[in-house]
């Protein structure tokens, strides 16, 4: 019931008068920064059948299902752990294609690397998924998937925290960008945290700004009323096939 009500209360918009990484491609050596200390994850949009790397270069890992896990090993020198700083090749066999990752160990948090489907296959899957839906339902479907945190393998998902300045009472951080190639939609997921000393009420129209996204088709807020320091998620759907323009409310027939 909660999910149904959440989807119904989102604000849908349409344009008035007239970034994101695509993931590691197959067969193209790609340099990727990985955590030198933490366990890194590689996600295949299908079945992963092999994972090849050099243990002599200080790598260890294994794969299961559509995931692989890679970690740089450490060497003890003078009572301290010394981690590798040299790039190393990782070969992942995913959906019958070979992906070459040139891993660069870096002092960062654990990284999730997503392997990209071939462009034509990605576009075809997305078109089939959305072809019988009107625009309003496409937006609601995408928001529901973001709410659940489960996306089809044909989506391009980029996890990267980017602070966004909106207003003094709200700390806003963009956490994910999801591209749906072939359909002309993009979803941005934000974490909004109240900086107000009293209760804060959020409205969808608060996020209708170019700092958040433009042209915006839909905005949905998971929780509208926040206590001080409390956080919620905000989802913004953009239309990539339209120029930047003034947005007008789209009547979806949802109950207020």
Secondary structure, 3 states (H helix, E strand, C coil): CHHHHHHHCCEEEEECCCCCCCCECCCCCEEEEEECCCCEEEECCCCEEEEEECHHHCEEEEEECCEEEEEECEEEECCEEEECCCCEEEEEEECCEEEEEEEEEECCCCCEEEECCCHHHHHHHHHHHHCCCCHHHHHHHHHHHHHHCCCCCCCEEEEEEEEEEEECCEEEEEEEEEEECCCCEEEEEEEEEECCCCCEECCHHHHCCCCCCCCEEEEEECCCEECCCCEEEEEEEEECCCCCCCEEECCCCCCC
